[in-house]
Amino acid sequence: MKTLIFIFMFIGSSAGSYVPVLWGADLFSMSSVFWGAVGGFVGIWAGWKMAQILGIE
């Protein structure tokens, strides 16, 4: 379960950090840090839900 959550957290934070680049901001900006944190939390939630659906403990 932990591994699945960490994988989803990594993917979510990576995708979230890249979002500001789409509107022309720098990859190392404060908005990138903010969206990376948001993506990480969404990834943790998605990994937890996926583990519940799959029945992984």
N, C-alpha and C positions, 0 to 999 in steps of 0.2 A: 504494500500500500504506500509506504513512504517513497519508494522508488518512482511509482507512477505520479505521485504528487510533485516530487522534485522535477520530473521530466516536464510536466505541464507548467510548473512554475518557471522553469528555464525558457520554455517556448513562449509563454505569456509575457515574461519580462523582456525578452529579446524583441518580440513583435511590438510591444508597447514602447520600447525605446526607439524603435524605427519610425513610429507614427509621425513625429514632428518633421522628419526629413521630407515627408510627402508634401508639406506646405512650405518647404524651403528653409526650415530652421536647421541649425547645426546638430549633428549627432551627439555632441557633448554639451548640450545646453541644459538649462534647468527644466525646461518643458520635457526634454527627453528623460531626465531623471524622474520627473513626476509621472509621466506616462509609463515608464518602466516599472515603477512601483504599483501603479494601477494594474498593469498587465500581469505582474507577479501575483497580486491578490486574486485576480480573475483566474489565473492559472491554477492557484492553490484550490480555489473553489471548484473549478472544472475537474481537476484531478481527484478531489475528494468525492464529487458526485459520480465520476466515472468508476471509481473503486467501489462505491456503493452499488452501482448498477451491475457491475461484473461480479460482485460478491467477494471481493478481495479483502482480506483482513490483515 
